[in-house]
Amino acid sequence: MKRTRDFLRIGIVGATGLVGRTLLKVLEERELPISSIKLFATQRSQGVKLKFKGSEQVVESVDKANFRDFDVVFFSAGKDASSKLVPLAIGKGCLVIDNGSFWRLRYDVPLVVPEVNFEDALKHKGLIANPNCSTIQLVVALKPILDNFGIKKVEVSTYQAISGAGYKGLEKLLYEIRTNEVNPIISNHPIAFNILFHSIPSKYEFSEEEVKIVNETRKILHKKDFRICATCVRIPVTYGHCESVSVVTRFPFELDKLVETMVKAPGIKVVDEPEKELYPTPRLAEGTDFVYVGRIRKNPVEKNGFLMWVVADNVRKGAASNAVQILENLWNRSPDKIFKFKGMFR
Ligand SMILES: NC(=O)c1ccc[n+]([C@@H]2O[C@H](COP(=O)([O-])OP(=O)(O)OC[C@H]3O[C@@H](n4cnc5c(N)ncnc54)[C@H](OP(=O)(O)O)[C@@H]3O)[C@@H](O)[C@H]2O)c1
């Protein structure tokens, strides 16, 4: 395939955040041909210096961004920034890959996990959304099961690292461990030595996070009525989300065959020798891009049911690495889609 250009001019909005800094690191590790990179955040971060491939990059206020200067802009700056600035960037011809939740469910915005539904990315109109961290690892683990055995029902409970709440979340945990006092950002409850729920709108309702994992899974798998429900909590772990997943398949399976399909699936590492204390943990996943699966066992109270434990680094595979993998796949498989498209806000 003929490329429109041989290099990429990249912008990152939200570069000083946990995901933004990890994006820089992941882009450094990968082979993409980047000719320039510019970093943006709020005014308070203006002048902060971050390293990329040995040279210092100075962070600018996003108010000064001229989106004409980029081929691709990664957004990891939250809902508000994305809602206002993504249309501007697309209007100036950029391809945007957005980590925030604002655009994810819009019908004309592909929501993409490369191992699961990369083809959706090819239909973009200037914007590709990165799913929520807890959704990404779940759909990577479900995909081989869906393809080989069908899925009737999924029940998932998440145990999410506090870095999922950004750098303020990490600060809260570390402060509370150090001082044994509550830091009231994010929640009035302590997270240290504790477990918290995400915000819940009212009694008897699901939290926003629980609704996200359900709706996003349905969109990515192209199954509007996919039977799935979730309970999501935050735990006092720095990096690495864990999920206890109960699946009922459409067709009967032999456990060995089911495990074999997972071993062969892209993006998954099966670590399942619990008798030797080998099973997925947040510390195992931290700093890697794999979705780790273990504790696979038949569910004794569900016909065609099994249980598994799924762990991934929320800031890498759950955010930055997934976003970079989307771009890498486009660059390798359909580079024209990076440079030539009819933008949705033009
Ligand atoms: N953390 C995760 O595990 C994770 C996983 C998946 C998706 N996400 C999503 O990724 C996004 C970033 O998350 P994070 O964890 O990196 O958060 P974070 O650590 O709190 O960082 C937020 C970043 O956004 C910048 N920012 C905030 N408001 C802005 C605005 N109005 N204009 C420009 N920049 C703005 C901040 O700049 P300053 O430093 O100047 O304040 C900072 O660089 C969020 O939408 C989050 O939901 C996060």
The ligand as an ORCA input file, in Angstrom:
! r2SCAN-3c Opt
* xyz 0 1
  N      -5.585      6.103     34.309
  C      -6.113      5.077     33.635
  O      -5.924      3.894     33.995
  C      -6.964      5.324     32.421
  C      -7.333      4.232     31.643
  C      -8.148      4.422     30.533
  C      -8.565      5.693     30.197
  N      -8.198      6.741     30.970
  C      -8.661      8.072     30.571
  O      -7.541      8.807     30.087
  C      -7.692     10.190     30.430
  C      -6.478     10.649     31.220
  O      -6.351      9.854     32.376
  P      -5.094      9.978     33.370
  O      -5.201      8.829     34.282
  O      -3.846     10.208     32.604
  O      -5.478     11.303     34.163
  P      -4.498     12.278     34.965
  O      -3.311     11.571     35.462
  O      -5.385     12.982     35.920
  O      -4.010     13.330     33.830
  C      -4.897     14.182     33.177
  C      -4.152     14.942     32.108
  O      -5.068     15.752     31.384
  C      -4.671     17.113     31.450
  N      -5.883     17.940     31.418
  C      -6.905     17.944     32.291
  N      -7.857     18.831     31.884
  C      -7.397     19.379     30.740
  C      -7.898     20.364     29.843
  N      -9.068     20.960     30.049
  N      -7.157     20.694     28.761
  C      -5.968     20.100     28.549
  N      -5.428     19.159     29.342
  C      -6.146     18.808     30.430
  C      -3.870     17.220     32.735
  O      -3.038     18.340     32.684
  P      -2.387     18.989     34.016
  O      -1.297     18.053     34.433
  O      -1.904     20.291     33.511
  O      -3.494     19.071     35.022
  C      -3.110     15.908     32.661
  O      -2.067     16.005     31.720
  C      -9.018     10.294     31.200
  O     -10.024     10.617     30.272
  C      -9.239      8.898     31.728
  O     -10.589      8.600     31.926
  C      -7.391      6.595     32.066
*
